[in-house]
């Protein structure tokens, strides 16, 4: 499961968003990844603790319900569900862009084809999805290790503290690339399939976050050491540009193929997670219970069909960088809810912890909520407003939020 977490974190974020992020942060891009990684790590503590209390699918809904009840829990789960679907759509568009670059396939057609194929893979069951994710993760990780390797000799000569917009630019880039960390939270959707979630979930979260943050920082160092940050910002395929600078035009095609694997992997795992979030919420009665139906392969086929259809609709109007900011705003608001939920449970003595562990259950998620709020401020008021509107619409259009939740 740690490998699945690494697979969904690595992908479109680093392959596509590293360019616009470099334009904001400059050669201090590595610092933006550190800031985003710390925010994700603090929040992961809340996921690990709450996952041991309620190891069920749709973690944001389940965890926030523990602290604040089903109405707030629904909003948190609804926002994360929307973020997963929007992220899948934007990443699919990234796949379509690379496919058009290589073969001339129309952008939307390529993106829609990926969603269909990924949905079919997810429909075969969790085992097939995870095995395919392992293969694609190996390919995309190899591409990133290649970028790190070719750039490593240039590290001693580089200036990694050029900040064209100061620390505000570093913060803005951290908010943008937080999209690249979408994945560690999805491990909560695997909790029901873990043998011992109280032990396995924290371990999987720690391994996935540490590994991906180290890779991201190293990729940022290599990319900005080899290519000026302003050139990275202008490139639609920034890592392919890095490879081209070292090995020539042939490397462009190779990195583009790797990017196809990376984006395909991300879409696969996002559809897997989103369909199981819908299943979890439907199983609790806050979405139509018909969406909780599963196939013989134990796949929630109706939930998967709805998620894939919505992603397909967003593809028709979506664009990677814009949807990424909207996705980040929705994610960060949901993460604030999750962190606050653990704080509330701990202060009320309901986190099954005493002494130092109980203190940590207050301090760490408080810091996580504050850092998420700071990053949210960099997302832009328009996108914050859009994310809030999505949450309000979900609450208004779903009277089931008034229903009691089993087990509470």
C-alpha positions, 0 to 999 in steps of 0.5 A, spaced: 500 500 500 505 504 501 507 503 493 500 505 491 501 511 495 507 513 492 504 512 485 498 516 486 503 522 489 508 522 483 505 523 477 502 529 473 504 534 479 511 534 478 511 532 470 507 538 469 506 543 474 514 544 476 514 549 470 509 554 472 511 553 480 518 554 477 516 561 474 513 563 481 519 560 486 525 561 481 531 556 483 528 556 490 523 551 487 526 546 492 523 550 498 516 550 495 516 542 495 519 542 502 513 547 505 508 543 501 511 536 504 511 539 511 504 541 510 502 534 507 506 531 513 503 534 519 496 533 516 498 525 515 499 525 522 491 526 523 490 521 517 494 516 521 491 517 528 483 518 525 484 512 520 486 507 526 479 510 530 475 509 523 478 505 518 473 506 512 473 508 505 471 516 504 476 518 510 475 525 509 467 524 511 469 519 516 474 522 520 470 529 520 464 526 522 467 523 528 469 530 530 463 534 528 458 530 525 455 528 519 453 535 516 460 537 516 463 530 515 459 530 508 462 537 506 469 535 507 468 528 504 464 532 498 470 537 497 475 531 497 471 527 492 470 533 488 478 534 488 479 527 486 475 528 480 477 534 478 484 532 479 483 526 475 480 530 469 486 535 469 491 530 469 487 526 463 488 533 460 495 533 461 496 526 458 492 528 452 497 534 451 503 529 451 499 524 447 498 530 442 505 532 442 507 525 440 502 522 435 497 528 434 491 525 437 486 531 439 487 533 446 480 531 448 479 525 445 486 523 448 484 525 455 477 521 454 480 515 452 485 515 458 479 515 463 475 510 459 481 505 459 483 507 467 475 506 469 475 499 465 482 497 469 479 499 476 472 495 474 476 489 474 478 490 482 483 492 487 488 487 485 489 489 478 489 496 479 494 496 484 498 491 480 498 496 474 499 502 478 506 498 481 508 497 473 506 505 472 509 507 478 516 504 476 516 507 469 514 514 472 519 513 478 525 511 473 523 518 469 524 522 475 530 518 477 533 519 470 532 527 471 535 527 478 541 523 475 543 528 469 542 534 473 546 532 479 553 534 476 550 541 476 548 542 483 555 544 485 555 550 480 547 552 481 544 558 485 538 555 489 536 561 492 534 565 486 527 568 488 524 573 483 518 574 487 521 573 494 518 568 499 511 570 497 513 566 490 515 560 494 509 560 498 505 561 491 509 555 488 508 551 494 500 552 494 500 550 486 504 544 487 500 542 493 496 538 488 502 534 487 501 531 494 494 529 492 495 521 494 497 520 501 490 522 503 488 516 498 491 511 502 485 512 507 481 509 502 485 502 502 484 502 510 478 497 509 483 492 505 489 492 510 490 487 515 492 491 521 490 499 519 492 501 526 499 499 524 499 499 516 496 506 515 501 510 519 507 506 516 504 507 509 503 514 510 510 515 512 514 511 507 510 515 501 511 522 504 518 521 505 520 518 499 516 522 494 518 529 498 525 527 497 524 525 490 521 532 488 526 536 492 531 532 488 528 533 481 527 541 483 534 541 484 536 538 478 531 541 473 533 548 476 540 547 475 540 545 468 535 550 465 533 557 467 527 557 472 524 562 467 525 557 461 522 552 465 516 556 466 515 557 459 515 550 457 509 546 456 513 539 458 519 542 463 522 535 464 522 533 457 526 540 456 531 538 462 532 532 458 533 535 451 538 540 454 543 534 456 541 529 451 538 532 445 532 532 442 531 524 442 530 525 450 524 529 449 520 523 446 523 518 451 521 523 457 514 524 454 513 517 454 514 516 461 510 522 462 504 518 459 505 513 464 505 518 470 499 521 468 495 515 466 498 512 473 495 518 477 488 518 473 488 510 474 489 511 482 484 517 482 478 514 479 480 508 484 480 512 490 474 517 488 469 511 486 471 508 493 469 515 496 462 515 493 461 508 495 463 509 502 458 515 503 453 511 499 454 506 504 453 511 510 446 513 507 449 520 505 449 519 498 444 514 494 445 507 497 444 504 490 451 507 489 454 502 494 452 496 489 459 492 488 460 487 482 463 480 482 470 483 483 468 487 489 468 494 485 463 499 486 461 499 479 455 504 479 460 509 483 465 508 478 461 510 472 458 516 476 465 518 477 468 517 470 462 520 467 463 527 471 471 527 470 469 526 462 464 532 463 470 536 466 475 534 461 470 538 456 472 544 459 478 543 464 485 546 463 491 543 468 493 549 471 487 552 473 483 546 475 490 544 479 488 551 483 481 549 484 483 542 486 488 545 491 483 550 494 478 544 495 483 539 498 486 544 503 479 546 506 478 539 507 484 538 510 483 543 515 477 540 517 480 533 518 486 536 522 480 540 526 477 534 527 483 530 531 484 536 535 476 536 537 477 529 539 483 529 543 481 535 547 474 532 548 478 525 550 475 521 545 482 520 541 484 514 545 490 517 547 493 519 554 499 523 556 504 525 551 500 522 545 494 526 547 498 532 547 501 531 540 494 529 538 492 537 539 499 540 537 501 537 531 494 537 527 493 544 530 500 546 526 497 542 520 491 546 520 494 553 520 499 551 515 494 548 510 490 555 511 496 559 510 497 555 503 490 556 502 491 564 502 496 563 496 491 559 492 487 565 490 480 568 492 477 566 486 479 559 487 477 559 494 470 562 493 469 556 487 471 551 492 467 554 498 461 554 493 462 547 491 462 545 498 455 549 500 452 546 493 453 539 496 450 541 503 444 544 500 443 539 494 444 533 499 439 533 505 442 526 507 447 530 511 441 531 516 441 523 517 445 520 523 451 516 521 452 509 523 457 508 529 457 515 531 
